[in-house]
Amino acid sequence: MRAIIKRFSVSILMILFIFSTCLTSYAADNSGVGKLGQVLDEISTYQSSNDSGKKAAYNKAVETWNSLASSSGGEAEATFAGETKTFTNISTDGADSSADINYVNAYISMNACLTSIKSTSTDVKTVEGATSELNTVVNTMNSKAAVSQASQGLSSVMPLVNQITGMIVVLMLLGMAIFTSLDVAYLVFPVAKQQMDAAGQSGRASISKTDKATGEAKFRWISDDAIGAYQQATEIGKNPLFTYLKMRLISYIAVAIVIYILMSGNLAVIINFVLQMLESVFDMLGSLTIK
């Protein structure tokens, strides 16, 4: 019985040896095509990859290889995915006058494919895999804003929009002039201040308002900065106008910037500046991604 088992085992081993020999002889020998052969052999190892991302990148490499040109009369043969191509020279130096340009292009293209395969992964247990999955979902959504189409669609109403924008600028300038004039009158003319304080105490909703913090009744059309500046100047004995200007300076600068943007149409400059800042932030975050 042992002899039968022994013979059977030997027979199986012989069959496996012969089968492996056949596979070895069938496999492409790219040892004679230099660096390109090394690249092709390494790409071939991903043919049976269980990673769907690497498998897709491998299939892309096959398509790239099939699209590459051969050189007639070449003796160097490179085989990949069942497709054989011939070349006259295996130098990768494109500046070499004797170099085969088809070989150089093949090496560059397939080396890029190998790099893509190595950097691709859809295994969500890895950072690269999760990123690949997310990019696939986002690209599938195709949720880019069609700004150009929207601008063309709104071209007929843009004159009206420009008029409305101009009216807003005029109202802003007019409002600043009126309220600043009332604030200055409140600070400079005692009679005007007495009349405005009395109007604030009248309780009429159109001219009076109640300070939510203190519960004190005030004249509605005077800014809190003017009232605060007058109180501070009275306490420390300074000119209330300087105190008021100090308190309102930032507001005036901000309003001036907004008015300039609206009048000059330079909103795109501000948006581009913000976008460049965001791009820098995203580039920095991308560089921190774990490889």
ChimeraX attribute file (.defattr): number of C-alpha atoms within 10 A of each C-alpha:
attribute: neighborCount
match mode: 1-to-1
recipient: residues
	/A:1	6
	/A:2	7
	/A:3	8
	/A:4	9
	/A:5	10
	/A:6	11
	/A:7	12
	/A:8	12
	/A:9	12
	/A:10	12
	/A:11	12
	/A:12	12
	/A:13	12
	/A:14	12
	/A:15	12
	/A:16	12
	/A:17	12
	/A:18	12
	/A:19	12
	/A:20	12
	/A:21	12
	/A:22	11
	/A:23	11
	/A:24	11
	/A:25	10
	/A:26	9
	/A:27	12
	/A:28	19
	/A:29	15
	/A:30	19
	/A:31	14
	/A:32	14
	/A:33	22
	/A:34	16
	/A:35	16
	/A:36	24
	/A:37	22
	/A:38	16
	/A:39	19
	/A:40	24
	/A:41	18
	/A:42	13
	/A:43	23
	/A:44	17
	/A:45	10
	/A:46	19
	/A:47	16
	/A:48	11
	/A:49	13
	/A:50	11
	/A:51	15
	/A:52	14
	/A:53	21
	/A:54	23
	/A:55	19
	/A:56	17
	/A:57	24
	/A:58	24
	/A:59	17
	/A:60	15
	/A:61	25
	/A:62	20
	/A:63	12
	/A:64	14
	/A:65	22
	/A:66	15
	/A:67	10
	/A:68	14
	/A:69	15
	/A:70	19
	/A:71	16
	/A:72	10
	/A:73	9
	/A:74	13
	/A:75	14
	/A:76	18
	/A:77	19
	/A:78	24
	/A:79	18
	/A:80	20
	/A:81	16
	/A:82	10
	/A:83	11
	/A:84	13
	/A:85	21
	/A:86	19
	/A:87	23
	/A:88	20
	/A:89	19
	/A:90	22
	/A:91	19
	/A:92	20
	/A:93	13
	/A:94	14
	/A:95	9
	/A:96	10
	/A:97	8
	/A:98	12
	/A:99	17
	/A:100	21
	/A:101	23
	/A:102	21
	/A:103	28
	/A:104	18
	/A:105	15
	/A:106	22
	/A:107	23
	/A:108	15
	/A:109	16
	/A:110	21
	/A:111	20
	/A:112	14
	/A:113	23
	/A:114	22
	/A:115	13
	/A:116	17
	/A:117	21
	/A:118	15
	/A:119	14
	/A:120	20
	/A:121	24
	/A:122	21
	/A:123	18
	/A:124	13
	/A:125	9
	/A:126	13
	/A:127	15
	/A:128	18
	/A:129	18
	/A:130	15
	/A:131	17
	/A:132	18
	/A:133	16
	/A:134	14
	/A:135	12
	/A:136	12
	/A:137	11
	/A:138	12
	/A:139	10
	/A:140	9
	/A:141	9
	/A:142	8
	/A:143	8
	/A:144	8
	/A:145	8
	/A:146	8
	/A:147	9
	/A:148	9
	/A:149	10
	/A:150	10
	/A:151	12
	/A:152	10
	/A:153	11
	/A:154	12
	/A:155	12
	/A:156	10
	/A:157	10
	/A:158	13
	/A:159	11
	/A:160	11
	/A:161	13
	/A:162	14
	/A:163	11
	/A:164	12
	/A:165	15
	/A:166	15
	/A:167	12
	/A:168	14
	/A:169	18
	/A:170	13
	/A:171	12
	/A:172	16
	/A:173	14
	/A:174	12
	/A:175	12
	/A:176	14
	/A:177	12
	/A:178	12
	/A:179	14
	/A:180	16
	/A:181	13
	/A:182	19
	/A:183	24
	/A:184	18
	/A:185	17
	/A:186	23
	/A:187	21
	/A:188	15
	/A:189	10
	/A:190	11
	/A:191	11
	/A:192	16
	/A:193	20
	/A:194	12
	/A:195	13
	/A:196	22
	/A:197	18
	/A:198	15
	/A:199	18
	/A:200	23
	/A:201	17
	/A:202	15
	/A:203	15
	/A:204	12
	/A:205	11
	/A:206	11
	/A:207	16
	/A:208	21
	/A:209	19
	/A:210	16
	/A:211	12
	/A:212	8
	/A:213	6
	/A:214	7
	/A:215	9
	/A:216	11
	/A:217	18
	/A:218	23
	/A:219	25
	/A:220	19
	/A:221	16
	/A:222	23
	/A:223	16
	/A:224	15
	/A:225	16
	/A:226	24
	/A:227	18
	/A:228	15
	/A:229	25
	/A:230	22
	/A:231	15
	/A:232	16
	/A:233	17
	/A:234	12
	/A:235	9
	/A:236	9
	/A:237	10
	/A:238	13
	/A:239	15
	/A:240	23
	/A:241	17
	/A:242	12
	/A:243	18
	/A:244	22
	/A:245	16
	/A:246	13
	/A:247	15
	/A:248	15
	/A:249	11
	/A:250	11
	/A:251	12
	/A:252	13
	/A:253	11
	/A:254	11
	/A:255	16
	/A:256	14
	/A:257	12
	/A:258	14
	/A:259	19
	/A:260	14
	/A:261	15
	/A:262	16
	/A:263	14
	/A:264	8
	/A:265	11
	/A:266	11
	/A:267	13
	/A:268	10
	/A:269	11
	/A:270	11
	/A:271	11
	/A:272	11
	/A:273	11
	/A:274	12
	/A:275	12
	/A:276	12
	/A:277	12
	/A:278	12
	/A:279	12
	/A:280	12
	/A:281	12
	/A:282	12
	/A:283	11
	/A:284	11
	/A:285	10
	/A:286	10
	/A:287	10
	/A:288	9
	/A:289	10
	/A:290	8
	/A:291	8
